């Protein structure tokens, strides 16, 4: 499975793209990445209790926002392409 990281996530991980074995669902992926790259990434990707996506994270599965799929319960497969963006604002 391909995971593309953007903006702050690239800075935290030092990577723009990862190739990973697909976990069962998006929430498991967010936990896997948080465990691998530490508390700073976790604070962006996950809610404080770890049961939901963080408010400042945007997750796309094959170009579709997970809010239009099954949220963090969205199933993943080896063929999926995941994009992770931090929520940013500008003016």
N, C-alpha and C positions, 0 to 999 in steps of 0.2 A: 504494500500500500504506500502511496506517495503522500507525504505531508509537506505542504509549502507553508513557510512562516514569513510573516511580513512585519515591517516596522520594528517596534519595541521587542517583539518576540525574536527577531533575528539578532538583535543586540544581546539579549539575555542568553540565547543558546549558542551564538556564534555560528549559526547555520541558517541557510535560506531554504533548505530542503532536506527532508529525511526520508529514508526508505525503511519502513517498519512492517513487521508482521501485524496483520489486522487483528485488533482486539474485538470482542463481541459487539461493542457499541461505542458511541461517542464519549460517554461519561468515562468508560474504562480507558479510552485513549487520552483524555484530559488528565486522568490520574497517572497514567504511565509517563506522560511528558513531565508532569509536575514532580514525580519521583525521580526522574532522570536529571532534570535541570534545576530543581530546588524551589525554595519557598517564594522567591521573587516571581518566577513564572506561575507558580500555583496561585499567588494572589491575583494574578490577571485572569487565569483560565477558570478558576473554580470559585464557587460561593464559599463564604467562611466555614460552613459546616461540611463542604465537600460533596454535597448531594445534588448540586446543580451547576450549570455553567455560570461563570462570573458575569456580572452585569456589563463589564467592559470588554467582553470577548465576542467576536463574531466568528461563527464556524460554518463553513460551507462544505457540503459533501457533493462532489461531482457538480459543483457550481450552484447548488441549491442551499439556501439558508436552512439550518436545522429547524428553525421555527415553523417552516412550511413542510417539514417531514415529521418525525416523531420526537423532536427535541433531543435531549441527551440520550434517549433510549433508541435513537436511530441506529439500526444494525449496520455493521461495516463488513466489507469483504476485501480480499487481496487486490481486487481490480479498482477499488475506490481511489479517488483523488480528493484529499482534504486540504482546505485552505483555512488558515487561522490568521485573523486580523484583530488588532486591538481597536477598540472604539476610539476614534480621534475626532477632534473638532478643530475647525479653523475659521479664519475670518478674513 
